[in-house]
Amino acid sequence: MARTKLITIRLRCLVAGMMLAAALLACSPGRDSHDHPNLKTGEELFNYHCAECHGDDGTGKLVDRTPANILTDKDLQGIEDYIINDTGRGRKMPVFATMPRSEAKMIAAYLLELKDRYDNLAENQRKNRQLLIDPEQAERGRE
């Protein structure tokens, strides 16, 4: 009887560990892989590397507490550096250390294009600002 309980507990722990590992891998499955010659535009690269977490419009996901990267104050170079170099304290977004700078630049340019589109939307077409997480505030909150 005690042996059966011990086996059951071990199996539950094993299953829970496997589920956790699967969930962590699902967050960024191979997203720091850059062998994708068919992806040629900033939009395609953004959709491959970023949209899963930040949404295809860059407004983030409130439920997951993922910041709206279209609200960034960073310029092209700042976004590019953030993608491939920045390992700031408390950062939850993965660093794409093996990403070619040219790829990061295309993503950064597309993100700034998304930001422009969002800024030019009529107020009634934008997501409620209270439902968007500001990336700089999110970073400061983790320090």
Buried (B, 14 or more C-beta within 10 A) or exposed (E): EEEEEEEEEEEEEEEEEEEEEEEEEEEBEEBEEBEEEEBEEBBBBBBBBBBBBBBEEBBBBBEEEBBBBBBBEBEEEEBBBBBBEBEEEEEEBEBBEEBEEEBBBBBBBBBBBBBEEBEEEEEEEBBEEEEBBBBEEBBEEEE
